[in-house]
Amino acid sequence: MKVKVISRSEEEYTRERSSDLRKVQRNYDPLLHQFEKAHEYTRALNAAKLDRIFAKPFLAALPHDDGITCLARNPKLVNSIVAGSADGDIRIWDIPRERTLRRLVGHTGAVKGVSFAPDGETCVSASTDATVKLWKVPYAPFEAGDVQEDAHAVFEFSGKNAFRGIDHHWDRQSFATASAGVDIWDHSRSEPVQTFNWGADTVTSVRFNPAEPDVFASTGGDRSLALYDLRRSTPLRKLVMQTRCNALAWNPLEPFNFTAANEDCCLYTFDMRKLTSALCVHKDFVSAVMDVDYSPTGREFVAGSYDRSVRIFSVSGGHSREVYTTQRMQRVFAVRFSGDATYVFSGSDDMNVRCWKAKASEQLGVRLPREKHKQAYNEALLERYKHMPDVKRIVRHRHLPTPIYKAAKMRRAVQDSDKRKLQRRIEHSAPGSIVVKPERKKKILAQLE
């Protein structure tokens, strides 16, 4: 004789606290729940509203004595960031305790770039005083309290011109600097090992590819984006745009793609294998974009602008999903994602490094299992109903400072006017006489090899 027994585990039916509801079995037959879609939509609407209510992204401000010009994250530590300022001061910050571990003293000009070696124990910094310095990086002690100490450089490299950027090789003990050209240096040599020049009188930034470490890219003062290979003596390819690019960042998940921060208020994502057209144009800023950095997940990136705002974009999104501003924050010159993609750091002209949450309404600290399930359920609801007008309006709405709001409104009016003008020209011209270039190709002037 067969006996059917209902078997239930005790863990699933034991309440975590006395106020919790007991688990009840449900029959998910749609005929029994005719209003389930309406209930789900209401829950999605409430989830969108709660998401905006609890959006408190700002966490901390770390003060300096002058404007912040560059930031760098340690590849081996999640809780550390290095910030360089315009007075030549470099500080290593312990983020959880909001304290300075070291002041790296030695530069007499503005620090334009800081980059870590792959071991996370040394870093290099470049300055407008035409020197590059090599530093040892300490770990944060477990004891609380102020541990600030001054530290001096282990080694110094002297150049002929002011340096504008620096990046360390992902595998070897060498690094690249951006000045009048691109120089490749070795830790054990006082002179450049290799030098690349291609038309630009000033190179503003340089970045190594994370997957193919011998390949790197640079942005120049002649409005160019150039690709190089250490295994060759000459640059590979050069792209000339209408306006200058200030910085670039490689996508760690798709290392053949990189994003450039441009002076025309936009960011352009390119595929290094096909530079004739941009993969995506990222808009929303109302002034020049000064810096860009990818999340370690490779699915989104953060950018900082001269309009005093920080925005987070999806890799394939034309518009930002988040914008961060404060009343006191001035022009943003440096941005970085944290190593665990949970936080965003911004360095601005008002002498502060600010720490933000990457997800504005995310609950920090230890969460109970039921809280995690609730959050995952709310995110799934928003994903399912994101196309509904009310949900879309609530999720997308952001309060912006008045200057940014007015500038964006003016930009939209100018763009609409240009669009109408082009449409009328097409209507009153012979068919095929006016060729309209797509948005992704419009800003590209030439490609040189």
Buried (B, 14 or more C-beta within 10 A) or exposed (E): EEEEEEEEEEEEEEEEEEEEEEEEEEEEEEEEEEEEEEEBBEBBBEBBBEBBEEBEBBBBBBEBEBBBBBBBBBBBBBBBBBBBBBBBBBBBBBBEBEBBBBBBEBBEBBBBBBBBBBEBBBBBBBBBBBBBBBBEBBBBEEEEEEBEEEBEBEEEBEBEBBBBBBBBBBEBBBBBBBBBBBBBBBBEEEEBEBEBEBBBEBBBBBBBBBEBBBBBBBBBBBBBBBBBBBEEEEBBBBBBBEEBBBBBBBBBBBBBBBBBBBBBBBBBBBBBEEBEBBBBBBBBBBBBBBBBBBBBEBBBBBBBBBBBBBBBBBBEBBEBBBBBBBEEBBBBBBBBBBBEBBBBBBBBBBBBBBBBBBBBBBEEEEEEEEEEEEBEEBEEBBEEBEEBEEBBEBBEEBEBBEEBEEBBEEBEEEEEEEEEEEEEEEEEEEEEEEEEEEBBEBBBEEEEE
